[in-house]
């Protein structure tokens, strides 16, 4: 029987059949792998967003070529008008002039103060600022900004000519990374993962292999999973027949096969294997019913597979395994009278 199993497992199914069987048996696991990879990818992208300019962000880019009179100044307001959840904002500024200038980055309160000082011809050294680049011909810098301030309150780029006429080129870029999309996809992934767990729990309750007899699981499960549906039926059926033959042999009875073997050991008048109490009319009828059930299963399941080339589908295989399961349950609940005339379970009897 071991050689037969090895020979069966060495048989190669067609490639398409193997792929279909693999997907049928591992689709849930593939979904889990995809979702877990998706979760890690989301976390990875979330962490990298402030470092690299990844695809999901807003970019505002402007450049100016400006002439500034000695008694004037250049100002550019930067305001974000669209809401962004969980943002990361960064401002890049570069400038080049033909004379020395000062560059200020101010919030609205600081800019109001700046205008007051300018109106009073005061000293700009007295103002607070977010950033200040002083006495430069050219330069560039970047700032990480609080998005909430940008949304509720603008900031201002102010260029002071320091009492000189200045021709200046200025470029600024405001990048706001909308990391909420990563979070949203992360939440969706978690939701799908939870749905899969629920689906797995529900499907496990209805999974037939959870309820089959141990012999069916041991003999048929691997063959069934590999797509050898007919072989899985034959393996269980053969194991049932071997149990009956072992009982028959241990009792020293005439060697029989198939239906003749069943007639001999399940006889309602003088059974070897008792499946009910034959001392009562009802018990004898049940014994006879079991005998006929075993005979019917052997005729409809065992004989066709033993003598003809059958090909089964998955659902049909499960149905036939249920029929064989009923036979094994009956054997599990039955008993044999040992040499001392004591009741002994069938499986204990063949092992002793």
Order of alpha helices (4+ residues) and beta strands (2+ residues): alpha-alpha-beta-beta-beta-alpha-beta-alpha-beta-beta-alpha-alpha-alpha-alpha-beta-alpha-alpha-alpha-beta-beta-alpha
